């Protein structure tokens, strides 16, 4: 083991392989000399079921249609500054958006 409580890549692969074969968590724990909870956590964390799920993150301040509105307005009038685009966007919203957010969307 690398550190106490940390599995090596080989141990993780062994746990997942043994689980795919159909061996119980308790038997796997004996073979890798770890706890049942470590085996359970490793299988949950590193099995393919969760690898492609959408991760939760901070919600965006603008919607996709508002992003499109910003891009379209900035392309129509190249002279518009971030503050002007911000004013246009915020005129129809209850929650205000910052200039840096507007610039990030472009």
N, CA, C and O atoms as a Tinker XYZ file with bonds, in Angstrom:
   424  protein
     1  N      0.837000   -1.193000    0.000000    73     2
     2  CA     0.000000    0.000000    0.000000    64     1     3
     3  C      0.876000    1.249000    0.000000    63     2     4     5
     4  O      1.987000    1.264000    0.531000    81     3
     5  N      0.335000    2.285000   -0.612000    73     3     6
     6  CA     1.061000    3.546000   -0.671000    64     5     7
     7  C      1.067000    4.206000    0.698000    63     6     8     9
     8  O      2.133000    4.493000    1.244000    81     7
     9  N     -0.084000    4.444000    1.244000    73     7    10
    10  CA    -0.264000    5.010000    2.581000    64     9    11
    11  C     -1.324000    4.191000    3.284000    63    10    12    13
    12  O     -2.053000    3.419000    2.661000    81    11
    13  N     -1.398000    4.369000    4.572000    73    11    14
    14  CA    -2.445000    3.669000    5.305000    64    13    15
    15  C     -3.799000    4.163000    4.816000    63    14    16    17
    16  O     -4.058000    5.366000    4.801000    81    15
    17  N     -4.655000    3.239000    4.418000    73    15    18
    18  CA    -5.983000    3.609000    3.959000    64    17    19
    19  C     -6.072000    3.913000    2.471000    63    18    20    21
    20  O     -7.161000    4.167000    1.956000    81    19
    21  N     -4.943000    3.892000    1.776000    73    19    22
    22  CA    -4.979000    4.190000    0.349000    64    21    23
    23  C     -4.587000    2.953000   -0.449000    63    22    24    25
    24  O     -3.535000    2.361000   -0.205000    81    23
    25  N     -5.416000    2.569000   -1.387000    73    23    26
    26  CA    -5.168000    1.378000   -2.195000    64    25    27
    27  C     -4.301000    1.716000   -3.403000    63    26    28    29
    28  O     -4.342000    2.830000   -3.925000    81    27
    29  N     -3.520000    0.737000   -3.831000    73    27    30
    30  CA    -2.769000    0.906000   -5.073000    64    29    31
    31  C     -3.709000    0.620000   -6.242000    63    30    32    33
    32  O     -4.800000    0.083000   -6.054000    81    31
    33  N     -3.282000    0.979000   -7.436000    73    31    34
    34  CA    -4.098000    0.717000   -8.632000    64    33    35
    35  C     -4.316000   -0.795000   -8.809000    63    34    36    37
    36  O     -5.396000   -1.224000   -9.216000    81    35
    37  N     -3.296000   -1.589000   -8.505000    73    35    38
    38  CA    -3.434000   -3.046000   -8.652000    64    37    39
    39  C     -4.489000   -3.600000   -7.707000    63    38    40    41
    40  O     -5.283000   -4.464000   -8.081000    81    39
    41  N     -4.489000   -3.090000   -6.464000    73    39    42
    42  CA    -5.492000   -3.550000   -5.504000    64    41    43
    43  C     -6.898000   -3.160000   -5.957000    63    42    44    45
    44  O     -7.834000   -3.948000   -5.823000    81    43
    45  N     -7.049000   -1.959000   -6.486000    73    43    46
    46  CA    -8.371000   -1.532000   -6.994000    64    45    47
    47  C     -8.820000   -2.430000   -8.135000    63    46    48    49
    48  O     -9.969000   -2.871000   -8.175000    81    47
    49  N     -7.906000   -2.697000   -9.064000    73    47    50
    50  CA    -8.239000   -3.570000  -10.196000    64    49    51
    51  C     -8.618000   -4.965000   -9.721000    63    50    52    53
    52  O     -9.550000   -5.579000  -10.240000    81    51
    53  N     -7.885000   -5.455000   -8.730000    73    51    54
    54  CA    -8.175000   -6.783000   -8.184000    64    53    55
    55  C     -9.576000   -6.819000   -7.578000    63    54    56    57
    56  O    -10.337000   -7.759000   -7.806000    81    55
    57  N     -9.908000   -5.790000   -6.807000    73    55    58
    58  CA   -11.224000   -5.726000   -6.162000    64    57    59
    59  C    -12.327000   -5.728000   -7.217000    63    58    60    61
    60  O    -13.299000   -6.475000   -7.098000    81    59
    61  N    -12.182000   -4.905000   -8.234000    73    59    62
    62  CA   -13.225000   -4.804000   -9.263000    64    61    63
    63  C    -13.329000   -6.101000  -10.066000    63    62    64    65
    64  O    -14.426000   -6.550000  -10.399000    81    63
    65  N    -12.178000   -6.695000  -10.372000    73    63    66
    66  CA   -12.180000   -7.958000  -11.118000    64    65    67
    67  C    -12.860000   -9.064000  -10.317000    63    66    68    69
    68  O    -13.684000   -9.809000  -10.848000    81    67
    69  N    -12.511000   -9.164000   -9.044000    73    67    70
    70  CA   -13.120000  -10.199000   -8.203000    64    69    71
    71  C    -14.619000   -9.979000   -8.041000    63    70    72    73
    72  O    -15.388000  -10.939000   -7.986000    81    71
    73  N    -15.031000   -8.732000   -7.965000    73    71    74
    74  CA   -16.461000   -8.430000   -7.842000    64    73    75
    75  C    -17.193000   -8.811000   -9.121000    63    74    76    77
    76  O    -18.308000   -9.332000   -9.072000    81    75
    77  N    -16.563000   -8.551000  -10.274000    73    75    78
    78  CA   -17.177000   -8.916000  -11.560000    64    77    79
    79  C    -17.318000  -10.431000  -11.711000    63    78    80    81
    80  O    -18.240000  -10.915000  -12.366000    81    79
    81  N    -16.395000  -11.173000  -11.098000    73    79    82
    82  CA   -16.457000  -12.633000  -11.150000    64    81    83
    83  C    -17.603000  -13.156000  -10.283000    63    82    84    85
    84  O    -18.144000  -14.231000  -10.541000    81    83
    85  N    -17.970000  -12.380000   -9.243000    73    83    86
    86  CA   -19.087000  -12.786000   -8.407000    64    85    87
    87  C    -18.703000  -13.144000   -6.988000    63    86    88    89
    88  O    -19.502000  -13.743000   -6.267000    81    87
    89  N    -17.503000  -12.793000   -6.573000    73    87    90
    90  CA   -17.055000  -13.096000   -5.213000    64    89    91
    91  C    -17.643000  -12.054000   -4.255000    63    90    92    93
    92  O    -17.804000  -10.888000   -4.616000    81    91
    93  N    -17.958000  -12.484000   -3.047000    73    91    94
    94  CA   -18.587000  -11.589000   -2.064000    64    93    95
    95  C    -17.596000  -10.546000   -1.561000    63    94    96    97
    96  O    -16.380000  -10.720000   -1.646000    81    95
    97  N    -18.150000   -9.460000   -1.034000    73    95    98
    98  CA   -17.313000   -8.372000   -0.505000    64    97    99
    99  C    -16.396000   -8.885000    0.607000    63    98   100   101
   100  O    -15.233000   -8.493000    0.695000    81    99
   101  N    -16.932000   -9.761000    1.446000    73    99   102
   102  CA   -16.158000  -10.284000    2.577000    64   101   103
   103  C    -14.959000  -11.100000    2.087000    63   102   104   105
   104  O    -13.857000  -10.973000    2.620000    81   103
   105  N    -15.178000  -11.932000    1.075000    73   103   106
   106  CA   -14.087000  -12.742000    0.515000    64   105   107
   107  C    -13.037000  -11.850000   -0.162000    63   106   108   109
   108  O    -11.835000  -12.085000   -0.038000    81   107
   109  N    -13.512000  -10.826000   -0.878000    73   107   110
   110  CA   -12.585000   -9.888000   -1.536000    64   109   111
   111  C    -11.743000   -9.183000   -0.482000    63   110   112   113
   112  O    -10.535000   -9.026000   -0.658000    81   111
   113  N    -12.369000   -8.757000    0.610000    73   111   114
   114  CA   -11.651000   -8.066000    1.683000    64   113   115
   115  C    -10.548000   -8.954000    2.261000    63   114   116   117
   116  O     -9.456000   -8.473000    2.563000    81   115
   117  N    -10.831000  -10.244000    2.414000    73   115   118
   118  CA    -9.801000  -11.168000    2.915000    64   117   119
   119  C     -8.642000  -11.279000    1.940000    63   118   120   121
   120  O     -7.482000  -11.295000    2.350000    81   119
   121  N     -8.954000  -11.356000    0.637000    73   119   122
   122  CA    -7.899000  -11.540000   -0.363000    64   121   123
   123  C     -6.988000  -10.319000   -0.483000    63   122   124   125
   124  O     -5.780000  -10.466000   -0.666000    81   123
   125  N     -7.555000   -9.119000   -0.381000    73   123   126
   126  CA    -6.723000   -7.909000   -0.513000    64   125   127
   127  C     -6.259000   -7.377000    0.842000    63   126   128   129
   128  O     -5.596000   -6.343000    0.917000    81   127
   129  N     -6.610000   -8.091000    1.910000    73   127   130
   130  CA    -6.233000   -7.707000    3.279000    64   129   131
   131  C     -6.695000   -6.291000    3.607000    63   130   132   133
   132  O     -5.926000   -5.454000    4.078000    81   131
   133  N     -7.991000   -6.053000    3.339000    73   131   134
   134  CA    -8.603000   -4.772000    3.645000    64   133   135
   135  C     -9.943000   -5.002000    4.310000    63   134   136   137
   136  O    -10.343000   -6.142000    4.548000    81   135
   137  N    -10.628000   -3.925000    4.606000    73   135   138
   138  CA   -11.937000   -4.047000    5.263000    64   137   139
   139  C    -13.046000   -4.185000    4.224000    63   138   140   141
   140  O    -12.860000   -3.873000    3.048000    81   139
   141  N    -14.182000   -4.650000    4.675000    73   139   142
   142  CA   -15.350000   -4.797000    3.800000    64   141   143
   143  C    -15.815000   -3.427000    3.327000    63   142   144   145
   144  O    -16.237000   -3.269000    2.181000    81   143
   145  N    -15.737000   -2.429000    4.218000    73   143   146
   146  CA   -16.167000   -1.085000    3.828000    64   145   147
   147  C    -15.251000   -0.498000    2.750000    63   146   148   149
   148  O    -15.720000    0.228000    1.874000    81   147
   149  N    -13.967000   -0.802000    2.803000    73   147   150
   150  CA   -13.038000   -0.339000    1.763000    64   149   151
   151  C    -13.392000   -0.972000    0.420000    63   150   152   153
   152  O    -13.382000   -0.307000   -0.616000    81   151
   153  N    -13.703000   -2.255000    0.454000    73   151   154
   154  CA   -14.092000   -2.956000   -0.771000    64   153   155
   155  C    -15.377000   -2.352000   -1.330000    63   154   156   157
   156  O    -15.479000   -2.102000   -2.531000    81   155
   157  N    -16.341000   -2.124000   -0.471000    73   155   158
   158  CA   -17.617000   -1.559000   -0.900000    64   157   159
   159  C    -17.417000   -0.174000   -1.512000    63   158   160   161
   160  O    -17.957000    0.125000   -2.577000    81   159
   161  N    -16.640000    0.666000   -0.832000    73   159   162
   162  CA   -16.377000    2.015000   -1.327000    64   161   163
   163  C    -15.662000    1.969000   -2.677000    63   162   164   165
   164  O    -16.018000    2.707000   -3.596000    81   163
   165  N    -14.667000    1.116000   -2.795000    73   163   166
   166  CA   -13.893000    1.014000   -4.034000    64   165   167
   167  C    -14.780000    0.584000   -5.195000    63   166   168   169
   168  O    -14.660000    1.122000   -6.296000    81   167
   169  N    -15.660000   -0.369000   -4.966000    73   167   170
   170  CA   -16.547000   -0.838000   -6.028000    64   169   171
   171  C    -17.516000    0.260000   -6.439000    63   170   172   173
   172  O    -17.759000    0.461000   -7.629000    81   171
   173  N    -18.072000    0.972000   -5.460000    73   171   174
   174  CA   -18.980000    2.077000   -5.787000    64   173   175
   175  C    -18.267000    3.164000   -6.558000    63   174   176   177
   176  O    -18.803000    3.702000   -7.527000    81   175
   177  N    -17.058000    3.487000   -6.130000    73   175   178
   178  CA   -16.319000    4.623000   -6.690000    64   177   179
   179  C    -15.739000    4.326000   -8.073000    63   178   180   181
   180  O    -15.745000    5.188000   -8.952000    81   179
   181  N    -15.242000    3.113000   -8.258000    73   179   182
   182  CA   -14.473000    2.825000   -9.469000    64   181   183
   183  C    -15.152000    1.884000  -10.452000    63   182   184   185
   184  O    -14.550000    1.517000  -11.461000    81   183
   185  N    -16.373000    1.492000  -10.186000    73   183   186
   186  CA   -17.058000    0.652000  -11.176000    64   185   187
   187  C    -17.597000    1.549000  -12.284000    63   186   188   189
   188  O    -17.708000    2.759000  -12.084000    81   187
   189  N    -17.927000    1.008000  -13.421000    73   187   190
   190  CA   -18.344000    1.786000  -14.586000    64   189   191
   191  C    -19.687000    2.476000  -14.454000    63   190   192   193
   192  O    -19.998000    3.353000  -15.260000    81   191
   193  N    -20.497000    2.112000  -13.465000    73   191   194
   194  CA   -21.848000    2.663000  -13.361000    64   193   195
   195  C    -21.851000    4.170000  -13.130000    63   194   196   197
   196  O    -22.723000    4.871000  -13.642000    81   195
   197  N    -20.895000    4.672000  -12.370000    73   195   198
   198  CA   -20.882000    6.089000  -12.036000    64   197   199
   199  C    -19.919000    6.907000  -12.882000    63   198   200   201
   200  O    -19.877000    8.130000  -12.753000    81   199
   201  N    -19.156000    6.266000  -13.733000    73   199   202
   202  CA   -18.104000    6.986000  -14.439000    64   201   203
   203  C    -18.646000    8.010000  -15.440000    63   202   204   205
   204  O    -17.975000    9.005000  -15.713000    81   203
   205  N    -19.840000    7.792000  -15.991000    73   203   206
   206  CA   -20.351000    8.710000  -17.005000    64   205   207
   207  C    -21.538000    9.543000  -16.520000    63   206   208   209
   208  O    -22.218000   10.177000  -17.327000    81   207
   209  N    -21.789000    9.547000  -15.217000    73   207   210
   210  CA   -22.923000   10.333000  -14.738000    64   209   211
   211  C    -22.574000   11.810000  -14.698000    63   210   212   213
   212  O    -21.404000   12.180000  -14.593000    81   211
   213  N    -23.588000   12.643000  -14.782000    73   211   214
   214  CA   -23.379000   14.080000  -14.760000    64   213   215
   215  C    -23.017000   14.516000  -13.354000    63   214   216   217
   216  O    -23.666000   14.125000  -12.384000    81   215
   217  N    -21.991000   15.316000  -13.252000    73   215   218
   218  CA   -21.541000   15.816000  -11.959000    64   217   219
   219  C    -22.322000   17.053000  -11.574000    63   218   220   221
   220  O    -22.669000   17.868000  -12.428000    81   219
   221  N    -22.594000   17.192000  -10.313000    73   219   222
   222  CA   -23.279000   18.401000   -9.857000    64   221   223
   223  C    -22.256000   19.525000   -9.764000    63   222   224   225
   224  O    -21.096000   19.290000   -9.424000    81   223
   225  N    -22.675000   20.712000  -10.058000    73   223   226
   226  CA   -21.793000   21.865000   -9.983000    64   225   227
   227  C    -22.613000   23.102000   -9.692000    63   226   228   229
   228  O    -23.840000   23.050000   -9.599000    81   227
   229  N    -21.925000   24.200000   -9.553000    73   227   230
   230  CA   -22.614000   25.446000   -9.280000    64   229   231
   231  C    -23.483000   25.808000  -10.473000    63   230   232   233
   232  O    -23.019000   25.728000  -11.611000    81   231
   233  N    -24.729000   26.205000  -10.248000    73   231   234
   234  CA   -25.601000   26.533000  -11.382000    64   233   235
   235  C    -25.130000   27.795000  -12.108000    63   234   236   237
   236  O    -24.620000   28.726000  -11.485000    81   235
   237  N    -25.304000   27.812000  -13.414000    73   235   238
   238  CA   -24.897000   28.964000  -14.216000    64   237   239
   239  C    -25.803000   30.151000  -13.933000    63   238   240   241
   240  O    -26.984000   29.996000  -13.618000    81   239
   241  N    -25.221000   31.343000  -14.053000    73   239   242
   242  CA   -25.981000   32.570000  -13.793000    64   241   243
   243  C    -26.898000   32.907000  -14.959000    63   242   244   245
   244  O    -27.908000   33.587000  -14.779000    81   243
   245  N    -26.552000   32.435000  -16.155000    73   243   246
   246  CA   -27.365000   32.724000  -17.337000    64   245   247
   247  C    -27.834000   31.422000  -17.966000    63   246   248   249
   248  O    -27.207000   30.375000  -17.809000    81   247
   249  N    -28.940000   31.509000  -18.675000    73   247   250
   250  CA   -29.462000   30.338000  -19.374000    64   249   251
   251  C    -28.807000   30.247000  -20.754000    63   250   252   253
   252  O    -28.096000   31.162000  -21.169000    81   251
   253  N    -29.045000   29.162000  -21.448000    73   251   254
   254  CA   -28.489000   28.984000  -22.789000    64   253   255
   255  C    -29.033000   30.046000  -23.751000    63   254   256   257
   256  O    -28.302000   30.546000  -24.606000    81   255
   257  N    -30.310000   30.385000  -23.608000    73   255   258
   258  CA   -30.888000   31.403000  -24.498000    64   257   259
   259  C    -30.294000   32.788000  -24.209000    63   258   260   261
   260  O    -30.109000   33.584000  -25.129000    81   259
   261  N    -29.999000   33.074000  -22.949000    73   259   262
   262  CA   -29.359000   34.355000  -22.617000    64   261   263
   263  C    -27.930000   34.412000  -23.148000    63   262   264   265
   264  O    -27.475000   35.463000  -23.598000    81   263
   265  N    -27.219000   33.282000  -23.096000    73   263   266
   266  CA   -25.875000   33.222000  -23.680000    64   265   267
   267  C    -25.937000   33.489000  -25.180000    63   266   268   269
   268  O    -25.103000   34.211000  -25.728000    81   267
   269  N    -26.932000   32.900000  -25.837000    73   267   270
   270  CA   -27.117000   33.094000  -27.277000    64   269   271
   271  C    -27.434000   34.562000  -27.579000    63   270   272   273
   272  O    -26.920000   35.128000  -28.544000    81   271
   273  N    -28.282000   35.172000  -26.747000    73   271   274
   274  CA   -28.625000   36.587000  -26.881000    64   273   275
   275  C    -27.368000   37.457000  -26.792000    63   274   276   277
   276  O    -27.188000   38.380000  -27.587000    81   275
   277  N    -26.508000   37.160000  -25.829000    73   275   278
   278  CA   -25.270000   37.936000  -25.660000    64   277   279
   279  C    -24.361000   37.807000  -26.875000    63   278   280   281
   280  O    -23.826000   38.801000  -27.367000    81   279
   281  N    -24.187000   36.572000  -27.358000    73   279   282
   282  CA   -23.334000   36.351000  -28.531000    64   281   283
   283  C    -23.882000   37.056000  -29.764000    63   282   284   285
   284  O    -23.134000   37.680000  -30.517000    81   283
   285  N    -25.188000   36.953000  -29.965000    73   283   286
   286  CA   -25.810000   37.577000  -31.135000    64   285   287
   287  C    -25.672000   39.093000  -31.078000    63   286   288   289
   288  O    -25.340000   39.720000  -32.084000    81   287
   289  N    -25.919000   39.685000  -29.930000    73   287   290
   290  CA   -25.802000   41.141000  -29.802000    64   289   291
   291  C    -24.368000   41.621000  -29.988000    63   290   292   293
   292  O    -24.136000   42.660000  -30.605000    81   291
   293  N    -23.417000   40.881000  -29.466000    73   291   294
   294  CA   -22.029000   41.307000  -29.601000    64   293   295
   295  C    -21.545000   41.152000  -31.050000    63   294   296   297
   296  O    -20.693000   41.916000  -31.503000    81   295
   297  N    -22.083000   40.170000  -31.770000    73   295   298
   298  CA   -21.697000   40.002000  -33.175000    64   297   299
   299  C    -22.372000   41.041000  -34.068000    63   298   300   301
   300  O    -21.784000   41.484000  -35.055000    81   299
   301  N    -23.592000   41.429000  -33.734000    73   299   302
   302  CA   -24.302000   42.442000  -34.528000    64   301   303
   303  C    -23.642000   43.810000  -34.388000    63   302   304   305
   304  O    -23.461000   44.528000  -35.371000    81   303
   305  N    -23.289000   44.156000  -33.166000    73   303   306
   306  CA   -22.667000   45.455000  -32.923000    64   305   307
   307  C    -21.352000   45.233000  -32.197000    63   306   308   309
   308  O    -21.325000   45.076000  -30.976000    81   307
   309  N    -20.269000   45.220000  -32.948000    73   307   310
   310  CA   -18.949000   44.929000  -32.398000    64   309   311
   311  C    -18.425000   46.018000  -31.465000    63   310   312   313
   312  O    -17.447000   45.804000  -30.749000    81   311
   313  N    -19.063000   47.171000  -31.468000    73   311   314
   314  CA   -18.615000   48.293000  -30.646000    64   313   315
   315  C    -19.139000   48.213000  -29.207000    63   314   316   317
   316  O    -18.675000   48.953000  -28.340000    81   315
   317  N    -20.092000   47.328000  -28.952000    73   315   318
   318  CA   -20.663000   47.219000  -27.607000    64   317   319
   319  C    -19.613000   46.725000  -26.611000    63   318   320   321
   320  O    -18.853000   45.800000  -26.899000    81   319
   321  N    -19.583000   47.347000  -25.453000    73   319   322
   322  CA   -18.683000   46.927000  -24.389000    64   321   323
   323  C    -19.420000   45.977000  -23.456000    63   322   324   325
   324  O    -20.638000   45.816000  -23.532000    81   323
   325  N    -18.650000   45.358000  -22.579000    73   323   326
   326  CA   -19.226000   44.415000  -21.630000    64   325   327
   327  C    -20.294000   45.041000  -20.756000    63   326   328   329
   328  O    -21.312000   44.413000  -20.464000    81   327
   329  N    -20.063000   46.289000  -20.333000    73   327   330
   330  CA   -21.037000   46.970000  -19.476000    64   329   331
   331  C    -22.343000   47.233000  -20.210000    63   330   332   333
   332  O    -23.420000   47.151000  -19.619000    81   331
   333  N    -22.249000   47.548000  -21.494000    73   331   334
   334  CA   -23.459000   47.797000  -22.282000    64   333   335
   335  C    -24.248000   46.504000  -22.488000    63   334   336   337
   336  O    -25.475000   46.490000  -22.390000    81   335
   337  N    -23.525000   45.418000  -22.774000    73   335   338
   338  CA   -24.193000   44.116000  -22.913000    64   337   339
   339  C    -24.827000   43.704000  -21.585000    63   338   340   341
   340  O    -25.930000   43.157000  -21.563000    81   339
   341  N    -24.136000   43.966000  -20.493000    73   339   342
   342  CA   -24.671000   43.659000  -19.177000    64   341   343
   343  C    -25.976000   44.417000  -18.933000    63   342   344   345
   344  O    -26.946000   43.848000  -18.432000    81   343
   345  N    -25.994000   45.701000  -19.290000    73   343   346
   346  CA   -27.194000   46.516000  -19.092000    64   345   347
   347  C    -28.359000   45.977000  -19.923000    63   346   348   349
   348  O    -29.494000   45.930000  -19.450000    81   347
   349  N    -28.074000   45.569000  -21.168000    73   347   350
   350  CA   -29.122000   45.012000  -22.021000    64   349   351
   351  C    -29.685000   43.721000  -21.421000    63   350   352   353
   352  O    -30.898000   43.514000  -21.391000    81   351
   353  N    -28.791000   42.868000  -20.949000    73   351   354
   354  CA   -29.227000   41.587000  -20.395000    64   353   355
   355  C    -29.984000   41.786000  -19.083000    63   354   356   357
   356  O    -31.017000   41.154000  -18.862000    81   355
   357  N    -29.482000   42.653000  -18.219000    73   355   358
   358  CA   -30.095000   42.845000  -16.902000    64   357   359
   359  C    -31.417000   43.602000  -16.953000    63   358   360   361
   360  O    -32.175000   43.579000  -15.983000    81   359
   361  N    -31.707000   44.273000  -18.065000    73   359   362
   362  CA   -32.954000   45.041000  -18.142000    64   361   363
   363  C    -34.180000   44.134000  -18.064000    63   362   364   365
   364  O    -35.233000   44.563000  -17.592000    81   363
   365  N    -34.059000   42.897000  -18.517000    73   363   366
   366  CA   -35.201000   41.989000  -18.507000    64   365   367
   367  C    -35.123000   40.906000  -17.451000    63   366   368   369
   368  O    -35.878000   39.937000  -17.512000    81   367
   369  N    -34.222000   41.046000  -16.478000    73   367   370
   370  CA   -34.032000   39.998000  -15.464000    64   369   371
   371  C    -34.249000   40.543000  -14.058000    63   370   372   373
   372  O    -34.068000   41.733000  -13.799000    81   371
   373  N    -34.634000   39.661000  -13.173000    73   371   374
   374  CA   -34.747000   40.066000  -11.767000    64   373   375
   375  C    -33.396000   39.925000  -11.066000    63   374   376   377
   376  O    -33.050000   40.750000  -10.220000    81   375
   377  N    -32.626000   38.879000  -11.413000    73   375   378
   378  CA   -31.311000   38.666000  -10.818000    64   377   379
   379  C    -30.248000   39.275000  -11.738000    63   378   380   381
   380  O    -30.221000   38.990000  -12.935000    81   379
   381  N    -29.381000   40.107000  -11.179000    73   379   382
   382  CA   -28.387000   40.817000  -11.968000    64   381   383
   383  C    -27.189000   39.918000  -12.302000    63   382   384   385
   384  O    -26.836000   39.016000  -11.542000    81   383
   385  N    -26.577000   40.190000  -13.460000    73   383   386
   386  CA   -25.406000   39.457000  -13.919000    64   385   387
   387  C    -24.238000   40.435000  -13.981000    63   386   388   389
   388  O    -24.411000   41.583000  -14.390000    81   387
   389  N    -23.053000   39.989000  -13.581000    73   387   390
   390  CA   -21.881000   40.863000  -13.567000    64   389   391
   391  C    -21.271000   41.001000  -14.958000    63   390   392   393
   392  O    -21.563000   40.217000  -15.861000    81   391
   393  N    -20.421000   42.008000  -15.111000    73   391   394
   394  CA   -19.733000   42.238000  -16.380000    64   393   395
   395  C    -18.804000   41.077000  -16.682000    63   394   396   397
   396  O    -18.699000   40.649000  -17.832000    81   395
   397  N    -18.125000   40.559000  -15.657000    73   395   398
   398  CA   -17.200000   39.425000  -15.888000    64   397   399
   399  C    -17.955000   38.183000  -16.378000    63   398   400   401
   400  O    -17.423000   37.417000  -17.182000    81   399
   401  N    -19.173000   37.980000  -15.906000    73   399   402
   402  CA   -19.991000   36.862000  -16.388000    64   401   403
   403  C    -20.334000   37.060000  -17.862000    63   402   404   405
   404  O    -20.272000   36.117000  -18.650000    81   403
   405  N    -20.693000   38.277000  -18.228000    73   403   406
   406  CA   -21.008000   38.585000  -19.629000    64   405   407
   407  C    -19.784000   38.317000  -20.502000    63   406   408   409
   408  O    -19.908000   37.716000  -21.569000    81   407
   409  N    -18.622000   38.751000  -20.066000    73   407   410
   410  CA   -17.391000   38.543000  -20.857000    64   409   411
   411  C    -17.045000   37.073000  -20.980000    63   410   412   413
   412  O    -16.563000   36.638000  -22.026000    81   411
   413  N    -17.284000   36.294000  -19.924000    73   411   414
   414  CA   -17.007000   34.858000  -19.973000    64   413   415
   415  C    -17.891000   34.144000  -20.979000    63   414   416   417
   416  O    -17.481000   33.139000  -21.560000    81   415
   417  N    -19.092000   34.646000  -21.192000    73   415   418
   418  CA   -20.041000   33.996000  -22.096000    64   417   419
   419  C    -19.731000   34.255000  -23.567000    63   418   420   421
   420  O    -20.250000   33.567000  -24.446000    81   419
   421  N    -18.891000   35.238000  -23.831000    73   419   422
   422  CA   -18.573000   35.590000  -25.232000    64   421   423
   423  C    -17.463000   34.758000  -25.790000    63   422   424
   424  O    -17.083000   34.932000  -26.947000    81   423
